[in-house]
Amino acid sequence: MLRVLHEFHDLADPAPLREETTLLRKAPGCASAELYGSLDESSFHVLTMLWETEEAYDAFWRRALAGDYPVLTGLVTGAAADGSVGTEFYRREIYALREGVWEPERLGESHRAIRWPATGEVRVVIQNAVQASPAMYDRITAEVAETRREEGCVSYHWCENTELPGHLLLVEVWADQVVYDRHWALRLSTATFRGDPLRIPATPQRGPQTREFYRRQQFRHHYERWLPADSYAYATTVAWPAS
């Protein structure tokens, strides 16, 4: 599957995009489309999408450029240059925690003979459903403030589905793998001190429950296609697949 993230850093009125998101879920090949708003910054929102194939997304984007989804298209193509919107694409990878290490779920428990390089920023995406309570939200507020103080934390947002209370999204970016390793070690070593996060699992009404890790890839829209935000990542002689 293709994972798509659109981060909107200054979306004052999410209602038009929320309405269009309901249409996105009906698009051929769209496995999921959900809009989340930050629990601590009212203007920060994230649109998450899952597409069954890259070809399905390509067909969707052609329809979007033709005028089928004017709100989303206007936001991601018109404001990306000023940094108010960020877009990322990944080949979806779900992770499981095994003996303190996050590993791709599809690999099972088998021994891995190759240790692949971990370069660049680390992107974390977690979607879950919990039993919402005032105490839980207070714990999240405290967690966000403490986590953002950690060295190398580029961004850290707990968000809630704009249609489904208790359906949460955590999006994180860490400067590099070394920094994330230190962060995770700190989380494990301070678990008793920090106490119960009070995020009691609930049955989701819609959307995936997932934990995903990526080497961050940012894109910008130019000449009616998505190009790497880093111009040095352009390839003209090799058409690389999604990663």
Phi and psi in degrees as a GROMACS rama.xvg file:
@    title "Ramachandran Plot"
@    xaxis  label "Phi"
@    yaxis  label "Psi"
@TYPE xy
-103  122.166  LEU-2
-93.0691  130.168  ARG-3
-124.512  132.855  VAL-4
-125.063  129.914  LEU-5
-120.36  118.072  HIS-6
-102.622  126.884  GLU-7
-111.928  111.903  PHE-8
-84.8201  -12.6966  HIS-9
-148.454  62.1286  ASP-10
-99.1286  93.6586  LEU-11
-67.7821  -38.7242  ALA-12
-124.166  100.073  ASP-13
-80.4117  -7.50263  PRO-14
-56.727  -48.4481  ALA-15
-60.3005  -40.4508  PRO-16
-70.4217  -36.0883  LEU-17
-61.4308  -43.1459  ARG-18
-63.9752  -40.0023  GLU-19
-71.3366  -28.1199  GLU-20
-62.5076  -34.0044  THR-21
-63.4872  -32.0337  THR-22
-73.8887  -35.5543  LEU-23
-58.4091  -38.3422  LEU-24
-63.6704  -19.5737  ARG-25
-93.4245  -4.82447  LYS-26
-69.014  141.905  ALA-27
-57.1472  127.578  PRO-28
87.52  -3.96887  GLY-29
-85.8507  116.014  CYS-30
-87.6957  -23.342  ALA-31
-165.445  143.487  SER-32
-151.648  116.995  ALA-33
-138.537  140.464  GLU-34
-108.813  129.686  LEU-35
-121.505  147.002  TYR-36
-116.699  141.868  GLY-37
-61.7957  142.175  SER-38
-78.5416  -11.729  LEU-39
-126.191  -12.4758  ASP-40
-131.641  107.722  GLU-41
-63.7583  -22.8437  SER-42
-91.3496  -8.65714  SER-43
-90.977  125.823  PHE-44
-136.886  156.333  HIS-45
-132.994  128.852  VAL-46
-101.982  117.636  LEU-47
-105.477  138.898  THR-48
-136.875  149.635  MET-49
-126.688  130.312  LEU-50
-118.065  138.826  TRP-51
-60.2743  -35.9233  GLU-52
-146.454  162.322  THR-53
-65.8075  -32.5157  GLU-54
-64.795  -37.069  GLU-55
-64.2314  -40.4722  ALA-56
-65.6264  -41.5052  TYR-57
-56.6122  -45.0777  ASP-58
-64.9278  -40.9969  ALA-59
-60.6313  -44.9703  PHE-60
-68.5315  -32.068  TRP-61
-63.0532  -40.1137  ARG-62
-67.7969  -37.1993  ARG-63
-63.5104  -44.0004  ALA-64
-67.0895  -24.3168  LEU-65
-80.8413  -6.54081  ALA-66
115.809  4.0434  GLY-67
-71.5711  -30.0072  ASP-68
-129.778  72.1713  TYR-69
-65.6412  -32.2091  PRO-70
-67.0423  -53.6838  VAL-71
-61.4793  -46.1586  LEU-72
-60.3938  -42.9611  THR-73
-63.3205  -38.2172  GLY-74
-69.7918  -48.1293  LEU-75
-82.8155  -21.8668  VAL-76
-99.0907  -23.4806  THR-77
-93.152  -24.7092  GLY-78
-116.206  -3.71374  ALA-79
-60.7789  -30.8205  ALA-80
-65.7464  -27.3087  ALA-81
-93.586  6.11264  ASP-82
84.1335  2.84338  GLY-83
-80.3143  -13.8435  SER-84
-131.545  133.774  VAL-85
-120.348  140.276  GLY-86
-128.198  135.704  THR-87
-138.014  145.031  GLU-88
-128.744  141.9  PHE-89
-148.761  152.722  TYR-90
-77.4942  118.607  ARG-91
-60.4795  135.711  ARG-92
-138.051  118.398  GLU-93
-93.8922  139.102  ILE-94
-116.501  154.912  TYR-95
-129.366  146.319  ALA-96
-89.8632  119.312  LEU-97
-130.25  112.99  ARG-98
53.8801  43.7739  GLU-99
81.7792  2.72554  GLY-100
-120.626  132.995  VAL-101
-81.8042  121.613  TRP-102
-128.613  149.144  GLU-103
-55.5792  126.72  PRO-104
-60.7916  -34.7068  GLU-105
-67.9451  -18.825  ARG-106
-82.5799  -9.41361  LEU-107
63.2571  -151.13  GLY-108
-95.9896  7.34473  GLU-109
-65.6974  150.265  SER-110
-70.5505  135.658  HIS-111
-102.88  116.954  ARG-112
-79.2018  -19.461  ALA-113
-112.855  129.93  ILE-114
-104.378  101.829  ARG-115
-71.7923  150.715  TRP-116
-67.1732  146.169  PRO-117
-118.918  97.3385  ALA-118
-119.364  154.263  THR-119
78.5206  -171.294  GLY-120
-71.0034  151.186  GLU-121
-103.872  122.926  VAL-122
-103.765  130.332  ARG-123
-120.366  133.768  VAL-124
-130.044  120.441  VAL-125
-129.234  124.974  ILE-126
-119.189  132.405  GLN-127
-154.932  172.138  ASN-128
-123.499  134.237  ALA-129
-135.4  167.596  VAL-130
-82.3022  108.228  GLN-131
-69.8753  139.377  ALA-132
-155.413  152.753  SER-133
-56.9695  -38.3714  PRO-134
-64.6763  -37.8718  ALA-135
-63.7871  -44.4005  MET-136
-63.3028  -36.7415  TYR-137
-62.9796  -40.656  ASP-138
-63.4827  -40.5306  ARG-139
-63.4746  -42.6078  ILE-140
-58.8987  -43.3969  THR-141
-67.389  -40.4983  ALA-142
-62.4044  -43.4712  GLU-143
-60.8907  -46.5003  VAL-144
-61.4252  -43.633  ALA-145
-68.7472  -42.1039  GLU-146
-65.6823  -40.3855  THR-147
-65.4404  -17.0874  ARG-148
-79.7863  -14.0995  ARG-149
-69.9695  141.587  GLU-150
-61.4091  132.366  GLU-151
86.1547  2.89191  GLY-152
-79.3559  109.693  CYS-153
-79.9648  -44.4239  VAL-154
-157.741  150.026  SER-155
-153.866  111.344  TYR-156
-134.232  124.3  HIS-157
-92.4726  127.3  TRP-158
-126.086  159.827  CYS-159
-124.428  141.429  GLU-160
-56.4236  132.009  ASN-161
-71.5964  -10.0563  THR-162
-113.561  -24.0014  GLU-163
-126.716  98.0778  LEU-164
-58.3539  140.944  PRO-165
86.6882  -8.49183  GLY-166
-92.9849  109.313  HIS-167
-109.941  154.73  LEU-168
-132.323  128.414  LEU-169
-111.337  122.121  LEU-170
-120.713  126.267  VAL-171
-128.352  150.243  GLU-172
-135.933  129.38  VAL-173
-120.125  146.883  TRP-174
-58.6146  -36.0281  ALA-175
-165.55  178.387  ASP-176
-67.6553  -36.859  GLN-177
-60.7442  -43.6817  VAL-178
-63.7653  -43.3548  VAL-179
-65.3001  -39.3166  TYR-180
-57.446  -42.9343  ASP-181
-64.8309  -41.7365  ARG-182
-59.4285  -47.3249  HIS-183
-67.8334  -38.4297  TRP-184
-61.7576  -38.781  ALA-185
-65.6624  -40.656  LEU-186
-61.0671  -44.6083  ARG-187
-66.1894  -38.9942  LEU-188
-78.3316  -18.9652  SER-189
-110.535  12.6531  THR-190
-58.6993  -43.3173  ALA-191
-66.1512  -41.5534  THR-192
-64.4144  -41.9381  PHE-193
-73.602  -26.5343  ARG-194
81.9043  -177.116  GLY-195
-66.0016  124.207  ASP-196
-71.8475  -9.89207  PRO-197
66.4155  18.6325  LEU-198
-91.1367  81.7494  ARG-199
-77.445  122.412  ILE-200
-58.0328  144.22  PRO-201
-131.591  161.573  ALA-202
-74.3489  121.709  THR-203
-69.4951  142.57  PRO-204
-81.5735  -26.4266  GLN-205
-167.716  154.156  ARG-206
89.5385  161.581  GLY-207
-77.4835  154.346  PRO-208
-108.842  113.734  GLN-209
-152.598  154.837  THR-210
-129.94  119.612  ARG-211
-131.365  142.301  GLU-212
-126.939  139.742  PHE-213
-144.089  154.506  TYR-214
-84.1785  115.131  ARG-215
-56.6628  133.22  ARG-216
-130.354  114.457  GLN-217
-102.93  146.286  GLN-218
-130.648  158.89  PHE-219
-134.339  151.303  ARG-220
-91.9248  125.681  HIS-221
-153.186  134.172  HIS-222
54.1775  41.7898  TYR-223
62.4778  26.595  GLU-224
-148.872  164.051  ARG-225
-92.8252  123.049  TRP-226
-117.336  150.358  LEU-227
-55.1382  136.158  PRO-228
-63.3245  -30.2104  ALA-229
-87.0887  111.362  ASP-230
-62.913  -22.7917  SER-231
-74.0377  -8.33745  TYR-232
-94.2592  1.18311  ALA-233
-64.6954  143.054  TYR-234
-127.786  129.821  ALA-235
-114.398  -15.5373  THR-236
-110.436  -10.2951  THR-237
-133.024  127.238  VAL-238
-93.2632  89.2278  ALA-239
-70.356  145.769  TRP-240
-78.3409  173.264  PRO-241
-62.3067  147.517  ALA-242
